């Protein structure tokens, strides 16, 4: 049999690509489950119980190919999939997955010649635990280094939960799945195929140096500007700059990974009130330098005393983030603009037992992000599953069709069964010069209609 001139075969590359794609897609649902547990239980570590499921795919890729460097490459591919699918952490998720992949490779390095089941189980558990815990510390590095022992202890607690999850859901589960594939004859148990003494050392060194360089670049590049524009439905738009004129408060956060610590800033309601919002203002859209944005209802802005525009640095090095929001997805870093938007709803009528207008404020916790082109280039938008909205309004037994109507008089038709069954068909919010507008699209990029003003079920 002729030996391939390339270290990674076509089969290896396809294996890594498929597992990276599966991992990237599954991570979206894992994040949603984590958010649910965070909202339900509300204490540190609840979002990390399933951290190992993010790393499982890297462990499987290494176990199937048994080649050095597989974890790093699969991590890079998986991060790319998550970023392109609209992960809320933006390009930072690529760095997180690459770090996890490097740690999987490094943890398995001492066991590269091992073939005994016990030794291999130990190797996969160590790799899964370290890689899973790393996301907590990478997030924290980009959020804020804990300034006190209690915050450091909380971060270590969350990291410990993630490590345990990695041991169980990436290490042990990964080992069990690989064993099942081996017994089925799909893969063969074998020692790791070395890249070469100097080849692998060069590969790992280059991967680590490039990752550290990219991390440093992102840390500087993603810092927000020292000025935040307050705009939109206000009488007196202005550029907010940190001064001693507005009182600051300090809040503590122990529950959210990557946000553990103490944050100081000006209450958001004070900042928005200074711009004199118009009577029709219903929400604020917080925009970040990395393209991420999130709506916060005006009700929360006015009532949540802990909701602040926190600041770090001073002078031209100042950057801002939203802290203290009730929704974990509203913790926006590197804020560059806060846009006050007018109330907007979509009229929903037809064959429904309980029809009422769709108001995005009421669905904030059910929303997720996707990267779409709604006529303004590819951007991140928030949206809720259209089927979930209609299900809450209880379609009548005779209903079969969903008719979308735009402000321009255009229409689009979808089968009701398809809408109810496919949670990827979403009702997205986006902003225009006139305020909030709506579009129905699939989170893979297909757009049915923009500027939707009415949804009729027939």
Secondary structure as GFF3:
##gff-version 3
##sequence-region A 1 458
A	DSSP	alpha_helix	10	41	.	.	.	ID=ss1
A	DSSP	alpha_helix	52	65	.	.	.	ID=ss2
A	DSSP	alpha_helix	70	84	.	.	.	ID=ss3
A	DSSP	alpha_helix	92	109	.	.	.	ID=ss4
A	DSSP	alpha_helix	117	143	.	.	.	ID=ss5
A	DSSP	alpha_helix	149	165	.	.	.	ID=ss6
A	DSSP	pi_helix	166	172	.	.	.	ID=ss7
A	DSSP	alpha_helix	173	183	.	.	.	ID=ss8
A	DSSP	alpha_helix	197	221	.	.	.	ID=ss9
A	DSSP	beta_strand	228	232	.	.	.	ID=ss10
A	DSSP	beta_strand	238	240	.	.	.	ID=ss11
A	DSSP	beta_strand	248	253	.	.	.	ID=ss12
A	DSSP	beta_strand	261	267	.	.	.	ID=ss13
A	DSSP	alpha_helix	268	273	.	.	.	ID=ss14
A	DSSP	beta_strand	281	288	.	.	.	ID=ss15
A	DSSP	beta_strand	293	297	.	.	.	ID=ss16
A	DSSP	alpha_helix	298	303	.	.	.	ID=ss17
A	DSSP	beta_strand	308	312	.	.	.	ID=ss18
A	DSSP	three_ten_helix	315	317	.	.	.	ID=ss19
A	DSSP	beta_strand	319	323	.	.	.	ID=ss20
A	DSSP	three_ten_helix	328	330	.	.	.	ID=ss21
A	DSSP	beta_strand	335	342	.	.	.	ID=ss22
A	DSSP	beta_strand	345	350	.	.	.	ID=ss23
A	DSSP	beta_strand	358	359	.	.	.	ID=ss24
A	DSSP	three_ten_helix	360	366	.	.	.	ID=ss25
A	DSSP	beta_strand	368	373	.	.	.	ID=ss26
A	DSSP	beta_strand	378	385	.	.	.	ID=ss27
A	DSSP	alpha_helix	386	392	.	.	.	ID=ss28
A	DSSP	beta_strand	401	406	.	.	.	ID=ss29
A	DSSP	beta_strand	411	415	.	.	.	ID=ss30
A	DSSP	alpha_helix	416	421	.	.	.	ID=ss31
A	DSSP	beta_strand	425	432	.	.	.	ID=ss32
A	DSSP	beta_strand	435	442	.	.	.	ID=ss33
A	DSSP	beta_strand	447	450	.	.	.	ID=ss34
A	DSSP	beta_strand	452	457	.	.	.	ID=ss35
###
